[in-house]
Amino acid sequence: MITFNFNGEMVETQPQSIEQFINERIGSDEGVAVAVGGAVVPRSQWDRDIQPGDVVDVLTAVQGG
C-alpha cells in the first residue's frame, strides 16, 4: 500500500499508475488534468507510478453556465 495526497485528502491505495488511479477514481479521463507536486503531467506520461508522499491534484472540466 502507498499513501499520498489526492486533492487535499490522504489516500491509501495499491501502487498504481496515474492513469489507473484516474480511471478507478473518476471513471473517465476525458476532460481531466493532473498535476503532481504542482507540475502538470502530460497525458503521455500518465503511465508514471504514483509514489508514496506524492501530492496529486486532479481537475475536471465541467460544462455549465
Backbone as a chain_set.jsonl record, in Angstrom:
{"seq": "MITFNFNGEMVETQPQSIEQFINERIGSDEGVAVAVGGAVVPRSQWDRDIQPGDVVDVLTAVQGG", "coords": {"N": [[0.84, -1.185, 0.0], [0.384, 2.282, -0.654], [0.602, 5.688, 0.447], [-0.7, 8.842, -0.314], [-1.291, 12.313, -1.138], [-4.329, 13.335, -2.347], [-6.007, 15.684, -4.031], [-6.066, 17.24, -1.68], [-6.712, 15.411, 0.304], [-5.657, 12.628, 2.246], [-4.836, 9.537, 0.801], [-4.946, 6.035, 0.69], [-3.752, 3.378, -1.13], [-3.32, 0.631, -3.437], [-0.145, 0.303, -5.098], [-0.024, 2.075, -8.133], [-0.432, 3.341, -11.511], [-0.769, 6.774, -12.638], [-2.765, 6.9, -14.608], [-4.246, 4.517, -14.121], [-5.216, 5.104, -11.551], [-6.805, 7.404, -12.05], [-8.757, 6.355, -13.791], [-9.935, 4.501, -12.049], [-10.808, 6.122, -9.895], [-12.154, 8.389, -11.029], [-13.404, 7.451, -13.3], [-13.324, 8.121, -15.954], [-11.082, 9.55, -18.325], [-11.56, 11.755, -19.755], [-11.523, 15.205, -20.3], [-9.881, 15.723, -18.127], [-7.292, 16.962, -16.05], [-4.049, 16.568, -14.686], [-1.873, 17.168, -11.984], [1.229, 16.71, -10.399], [2.842, 17.28, -7.495], [2.536, 19.963, -8.036], [3.278, 20.302, -10.669], [2.172, 20.075, -13.962], [1.177, 17.037, -15.436], [1.682, 15.647, -18.479], [-0.657, 13.86, -20.521], [0.589, 11.831, -21.934], [2.423, 10.889, -20.149], [1.121, 9.594, -18.145], [1.467, 6.971, -17.478], [3.233, 6.837, -15.491], [4.104, 5.783, -12.241], [2.356, 6.49, -9.225], [3.901, 7.834, -6.412], [4.74, 7.099, -2.97], [3.764, 9.654, -0.744], [3.439, 11.559, -2.739], [1.872, 14.534, -4.043], [-1.041, 14.791, -5.487], [-3.032, 16.441, -7.734], [-6.156, 16.71, -9.226], [-8.074, 17.952, -11.801], [-11.239, 18.472, -13.251], [-12.972, 19.211, -16.223], [-15.978, 21.026, -16.477], [-19.118, 21.498, -17.889], [-21.384, 24.223, -18.201], [-23.233, 27.015, -16.936]], "CA": [[0.0, 0.0, 0.0], [1.06, 3.579, -0.616], [-0.221, 6.802, 0.913], [-0.373, 10.098, -0.964], [-2.301, 13.356, -1.025], [-5.136, 13.476, -3.56], [-6.915, 16.834, -3.914], [-6.148, 17.707, -0.299], [-7.043, 14.332, 1.242], [-4.742, 11.496, 2.215], [-5.418, 8.343, 0.19], [-4.117, 4.835, 0.758], [-4.167, 2.502, -2.221], [-2.28, -0.226, -4.001], [0.675, 1.021, -6.066], [-0.618, 2.107, -9.463], [-0.07, 4.489, -12.334], [-1.726, 7.877, -12.632], [-3.879, 6.506, -15.471], [-5.06, 3.536, -13.406], [-5.895, 5.785, -10.457], [-7.839, 8.27, -12.626], [-9.849, 5.507, -14.274], [-10.601, 3.912, -10.892], [-11.417, 7.144, -9.04], [-13.018, 9.303, -11.776], [-14.188, 6.648, -14.234], [-13.02, 8.529, -17.32], [-10.001, 10.524, -18.366], [-11.982, 12.848, -20.637], [-11.633, 16.493, -19.629], [-9.161, 15.641, -16.859], [-5.906, 17.419, -15.992], [-3.388, 16.05, -13.493], [-0.608, 17.754, -11.558], [1.895, 16.018, -9.293], [3.774, 18.219, -6.887], [2.346, 21.275, -8.634], [3.68, 20.295, -12.077], [1.216, 19.372, -14.822], [1.691, 15.808, -16.024], [1.034, 15.395, -19.773], [-1.33, 12.56, -20.629], [1.555, 10.845, -22.448], [3.233, 10.404, -19.032], [0.247, 9.055, -17.106], [1.86, 5.607, -17.11], [4.112, 7.015, -14.333], [3.523, 5.315, -10.983], [2.228, 7.419, -8.108], [4.865, 7.482, -5.381], [4.327, 7.462, -1.61], [4.008, 11.044, -0.396], [3.117, 12.474, -3.834], [0.714, 15.41, -3.932], [-1.7, 14.654, -6.776], [-4.211, 17.281, -7.905], [-6.889, 16.383, -10.438], [-9.125, 18.887, -12.167], [-12.091, 18.006, -14.33], [-13.712, 20.259, -16.91], [-17.419, 20.879, -16.293], [-19.887, 22.443, -18.684], [-22.469, 24.851, -17.481], [-23.138, 28.45, -17.046]], "C": [[0.883, 1.247, 0.0], [0.072, 4.633, -0.132], [0.254, 8.064, 0.208], [-1.541, 11.057, -0.814], [-3.017, 13.495, -2.371], [-6.159, 14.574, -3.326], [-7.151, 17.221, -2.453], [-6.497, 16.652, 0.732], [-6.014, 13.218, 1.123], [-5.483, 10.251, 1.721], [-4.424, 7.204, 0.37], [-4.637, 3.86, -0.282], [-3.017, 1.582, -2.608], [-1.43, 0.619, -4.945], [0.036, 0.933, -7.456], [-0.173, 3.355, -10.213], [-1.126, 5.587, -12.183], [-2.963, 7.483, -13.436], [-4.806, 5.511, -14.776], [-5.862, 4.215, -12.302], [-7.039, 6.655, -10.976], [-9.024, 7.432, -13.091], [-10.633, 4.881, -13.128], [-11.407, 4.963, -10.122], [-12.451, 7.991, -9.774], [-13.919, 8.532, -12.751], [-13.929, 6.963, -15.686], [-11.882, 9.528, -17.266], [-10.336, 11.709, -19.271], [-12.153, 14.14, -19.833], [-10.909, 16.559, -18.304], [-7.738, 16.178, -17.026], [-5.315, 16.962, -14.66], [-2.096, 16.828, -13.241], [-0.065, 16.926, -10.399], [2.967, 16.962, -8.759], [3.712, 19.6, -7.511], [2.73, 21.367, -10.096], [2.679, 19.474, -12.888], [1.9, 18.16, -15.444], [0.963, 15.585, -17.35], [0.444, 13.988, -19.812], [-0.368, 11.467, -21.109], [2.435, 10.261, -21.34], [2.395, 9.828, -17.897], [0.55, 7.611, -16.75], [2.828, 5.626, -15.925], [3.403, 6.546, -13.074], [3.444, 6.457, -9.973], [3.141, 6.922, -7.003], [4.319, 7.842, -3.993], [4.699, 8.915, -1.323], [3.741, 12.038, -1.512], [1.917, 13.338, -3.468], [0.104, 15.461, -5.324], [-2.964, 15.522, -6.782], [-4.848, 16.952, -9.237], [-8.005, 17.384, -10.616], [-9.929, 18.3, -13.302], [-12.854, 19.19, -14.91], [-15.211, 19.964, -16.753], [-18.111, 21.933, -17.139], [-20.989, 23.053, -17.847], [-22.338, 26.355, -17.568], [-23.963, 29.146, -16.086]], "O": [[1.973, 1.261, 0.572], [-1.14, 4.483, -0.284], [1.454, 8.331, 0.136], [-2.637, 10.665, -0.414], [-2.386, 13.742, -3.399], [-7.073, 14.416, -2.517], [-8.279, 17.493, -2.042], [-6.573, 16.959, 1.921], [-5.554, 12.904, 0.025], [-6.595, 9.953, 2.158], [-3.216, 7.387, 0.221], [-5.829, 3.551, -0.311], [-1.886, 1.749, -2.151], [-1.944, 1.566, -5.541], [-0.387, -0.137, -7.894], [0.382, 4.29, -9.636], [-2.22, 5.356, -11.669], [-4.088, 7.709, -12.99], [-6.026, 5.655, -14.841], [-7.049, 3.937, -12.132], [-8.129, 6.646, -10.404], [-10.173, 7.771, -12.809], [-11.853, 4.741, -13.214], [-12.552, 4.718, -9.743], [-13.51, 8.286, -9.221], [-15.061, 8.924, -12.99], [-14.269, 6.171, -16.565], [-11.73, 10.262, -16.29], [-9.487, 12.564, -19.521], [-12.843, 14.161, -18.814], [-11.271, 17.359, -17.44], [-7.067, 15.886, -18.015], [-5.997, 16.967, -13.635], [-1.331, 17.107, -14.164], [-0.818, 16.496, -9.525], [3.871, 17.381, -9.481], [4.703, 20.33, -7.52], [2.53, 22.412, -10.714], [2.378, 18.329, -12.55], [3.036, 18.235, -15.912], [-0.247, 15.357, -17.353], [0.98, 13.055, -19.214], [-0.507, 10.306, -20.723], [3.116, 9.259, -21.554], [2.91, 9.6, -16.802], [-0.043, 7.071, -15.816], [3.205, 4.574, -15.41], [2.235, 6.871, -12.858], [4.352, 7.283, -9.88], [3.158, 5.731, -6.691], [3.531, 8.777, -3.857], [5.81, 9.35, -1.623], [3.803, 13.245, -1.279], [1.056, 12.931, -2.688], [0.651, 16.088, -6.23], [-3.848, 15.355, -5.942], [-4.17, 16.917, -10.264], [-8.785, 17.636, -9.698], [-9.371, 17.695, -14.217], [-13.323, 20.061, -14.177], [-15.653, 18.821, -16.878], [-17.743, 23.108, -17.116], [-21.462, 22.444, -16.888], [-21.427, 26.882, -18.207], [-23.981, 30.377, -16.065]]}, "num_chains": 1, "name": "protein.A"}
